[in-house]
């Protein structure tokens, strides 16, 4: 019997995989554009965690600091199971 060491990170990835969903077409296009222009947006693992937190916590208000192209705000609006007010702040 071979034992493999599983890290906390690996277990978290496996847990979050059940929250993974394909992006809606407009977000997919925004992601592609942002990546091609080197605009930082959240990675897929972070999106999975955000979906999990939205479904568990069901926030009615969210403050996003550092909006860039609005990818995360749109994602949160799409996946929050309750009506939510999202306030975004950007440096410029």
Rosetta silent file (secondary structure, phi, psi, omega in degrees, C-alpha in Angstrom):
SEQUENCE: XXXXXXXXXXXXXXXXXXXXXXXXXXXXXXXXXXXXXXXXXXXXXXXXXXXXXXXXXXXXXXXXXXXXXXXXXXXXXXXXXXXXXXXXXXXX
SCORE:     score description
SCORE:     0.000 S_00000001
   1 L     0.000  127.467 -178.358    0.000    0.000    0.000 S_00000001
   2 L  -103.255  127.842  176.435    1.418    3.338   -1.072 S_00000001
   3 L   -98.954  132.323  174.196    0.589    6.428    0.938 S_00000001
   4 L  -113.020  140.489 -179.561    0.633    9.754   -0.792 S_00000001
   5 L   -81.177  120.155  178.856    0.770   12.931    1.161 S_00000001
   6 L  -102.005  124.769 -178.871   -2.257   15.074    0.397 S_00000001
   7 L   -82.036  162.123  175.441   -1.838   18.735    1.165 S_00000001
   8 H   -57.311  -39.521  179.853   -4.466   21.015    2.608 S_00000001
   9 H   -61.042  -44.308  179.696   -4.447   22.841   -0.726 S_00000001
  10 H   -62.041  -43.521  179.328   -5.250   19.624   -2.635 S_00000001
  11 H   -64.125  -38.293  178.784   -8.157   18.801   -0.335 S_00000001
  12 H   -65.155  -41.253  178.178   -9.514   22.326   -0.732 S_00000001
  13 H   -61.006  -43.963  179.286   -9.323   22.039   -4.527 S_00000001
  14 H   -63.204  -43.758  178.641  -11.254   18.754   -4.456 S_00000001
  15 H   -60.161  -45.557 -175.416  -13.878   20.276   -2.152 S_00000001
  16 H   -74.265  -20.495 -179.965  -14.314   23.364   -4.327 S_00000001
  17 H   -56.615  -30.593 -179.921  -14.562   21.394   -7.580 S_00000001
  18 L   -70.345  -11.955  176.624  -18.200   20.635   -6.785 S_00000001
  19 L   -99.096   -1.913 -178.266  -18.913   24.378   -7.026 S_00000001
  20 L   -72.119  130.501  178.075  -17.210   24.721  -10.402 S_00000001
  21 L  -138.032  152.900  174.655  -19.563   25.768  -13.174 S_00000001
  22 L   -65.333  147.361  177.918  -18.946   27.039  -16.665 S_00000001
  23 L   -72.077  143.896  170.800  -18.936   30.795  -16.909 S_00000001
  24 L   -60.429  150.646 -174.806  -21.910   32.484  -18.551 S_00000001
  25 H   -49.566  -48.171 -179.097  -21.013   33.611  -22.085 S_00000001
  26 H   -61.164  -37.042  177.795  -20.644   37.353  -21.241 S_00000001
  27 H   -71.553  -35.161  176.947  -18.257   36.549  -18.363 S_00000001
  28 H   -61.276  -43.578  179.029  -16.329   34.114  -20.532 S_00000001
  29 H   -66.984  -40.742  178.487  -15.827   36.860  -23.110 S_00000001
  30 H   -64.706  -39.852  177.621  -14.851   39.394  -20.432 S_00000001
  31 H   -61.709  -47.488 -179.415  -12.337   36.920  -18.990 S_00000001
  32 H   -59.736  -44.187 -179.865  -10.784   36.311  -22.406 S_00000001
  33 H   -65.422  -45.434 -179.699  -10.513   40.068  -23.071 S_00000001
  34 H   -61.279  -45.173  179.845   -9.063   40.824  -19.626 S_00000001
  35 H   -63.929  -38.182 -179.890   -6.464   38.078  -19.930 S_00000001
  36 H   -68.745  -23.616 -179.778   -5.445   39.217  -23.416 S_00000001
  37 L  -103.900   12.111  179.860   -4.933   42.753  -22.065 S_00000001
  38 L    57.482   35.013  174.459   -3.122   41.613  -18.889 S_00000001
  39 L   -89.455  125.421 -177.453   -5.911   42.901  -16.634 S_00000001
  40 L   -70.517  129.450  173.376   -5.862   40.964  -13.358 S_00000001
  41 L  -134.467  165.052 -176.382   -9.022   38.972  -12.615 S_00000001
  42 L   -69.372  147.162  179.719   -9.698   36.199  -10.120 S_00000001
  43 L   -80.655  167.813 -175.261   -8.574   32.674  -10.972 S_00000001
  44 H   -60.886  -38.876  178.076  -10.910   29.706  -11.277 S_00000001
  45 H   -63.486  -38.511  177.469  -10.126   28.365   -7.784 S_00000001
  46 H   -68.521  -36.971  176.034  -10.944   31.746   -6.277 S_00000001
  47 H   -61.705  -42.375  178.897  -14.180   31.841   -8.298 S_00000001
  48 H   -61.103  -43.861  179.412  -15.132   28.448   -6.870 S_00000001
  49 H   -64.787  -40.697  178.979  -14.468   29.701   -3.327 S_00000001
  50 H   -63.554  -43.423  176.667  -16.458   32.858   -4.001 S_00000001
  51 H   -59.683  -44.468  178.835  -19.426   30.838   -5.300 S_00000001
  52 H   -59.405  -49.410 -178.537  -19.271   28.639   -2.199 S_00000001
  53 H   -63.267  -40.169  178.345  -19.175   31.649    0.138 S_00000001
  54 H   -61.534  -43.489 -178.143  -22.025   33.395   -1.685 S_00000001
  55 H   -70.292  -34.487 -178.637  -24.236   30.323   -1.436 S_00000001
  56 H   -79.573  -43.801 -173.702  -23.396   29.717    2.213 S_00000001
  57 H   -90.882  -26.426 -179.857  -23.444   33.281    3.534 S_00000001
  58 L    47.902   59.259 -176.918  -26.056   34.814    1.169 S_00000001
  59 L   -67.436  146.044  176.032  -24.805   38.383    1.638 S_00000001
  60 L   -97.266  -15.791  177.051  -27.191   41.253    1.018 S_00000001
  61 E  -140.335  140.134  177.909  -24.334   43.735    0.630 S_00000001
  62 E  -135.717  136.119  172.431  -20.838   43.316   -0.814 S_00000001
  63 E  -112.292  119.606  177.751  -18.000   45.831   -0.975 S_00000001
  64 E  -107.544  124.044  179.372  -15.445   45.083   -3.668 S_00000001
  65 E  -107.183  119.450 -176.149  -12.166   46.965   -3.448 S_00000001
  66 L    91.008   81.111 -171.614  -10.244   46.988   -6.716 S_00000001
  67 L   -86.774  -32.834 -176.332  -12.790   46.534   -9.473 S_00000001
  68 L    53.529 -112.364 -178.062  -10.627   46.617  -12.623 S_00000001
  69 L   -97.464    3.660  177.121  -13.019   45.502  -15.402 S_00000001
  70 L    86.819   10.466 -176.454  -15.810   44.410  -13.032 S_00000001
  71 H   -57.375  -51.069 -177.766  -15.362   40.671  -13.549 S_00000001
  72 H   -64.609  -40.488  179.819  -15.742   39.721   -9.867 S_00000001
  73 H   -62.642  -42.530  178.555  -18.687   42.072   -9.327 S_00000001
  74 H   -65.958  -41.682  177.824  -20.535   40.581  -12.292 S_00000001
  75 H   -59.989  -45.615  179.915  -19.699   37.069  -11.085 S_00000001
  76 H   -64.167  -41.146  178.580  -21.050   37.866   -7.606 S_00000001
  77 H   -62.834  -35.748 -179.246  -24.212   39.393   -9.053 S_00000001
  78 H   -71.240  -38.626 -169.774  -24.693   36.264  -11.145 S_00000001
  79 H  -106.418   -6.720  177.344  -24.143   33.722   -8.367 S_00000001
  80 L   -71.281  125.889 -175.508  -25.458   35.338   -5.174 S_00000001
  81 L   -73.918   -8.650  178.170  -28.658   33.401   -4.348 S_00000001
  82 L  -121.967  162.299  176.194  -30.310   36.471   -2.824 S_00000001
  83 L   -65.082  131.236 -171.096  -30.777   39.996   -4.104 S_00000001
  84 L  -137.863  139.661  173.295  -27.557   41.790   -3.253 S_00000001
  85 E   -94.792  124.977  179.891  -26.205   45.323   -3.476 S_00000001
  86 E  -113.316  120.636  177.782  -22.616   45.351   -4.736 S_00000001
  87 E  -107.073  129.133 -178.324  -20.560   48.474   -4.178 S_00000001
  88 E  -118.126  146.600  178.899  -17.268   48.678   -6.038 S_00000001
  89 E  -128.151  130.549  176.927  -14.282   50.952   -5.482 S_00000001
  90 L  -127.885  154.047 -176.663  -11.527   51.497   -8.010 S_00000001
  91 L   -64.915  -27.318 -178.411   -8.380   53.560   -7.770 S_00000001
  92 L  -134.713    0.000    0.000   -9.260   55.716  -10.783 S_00000001
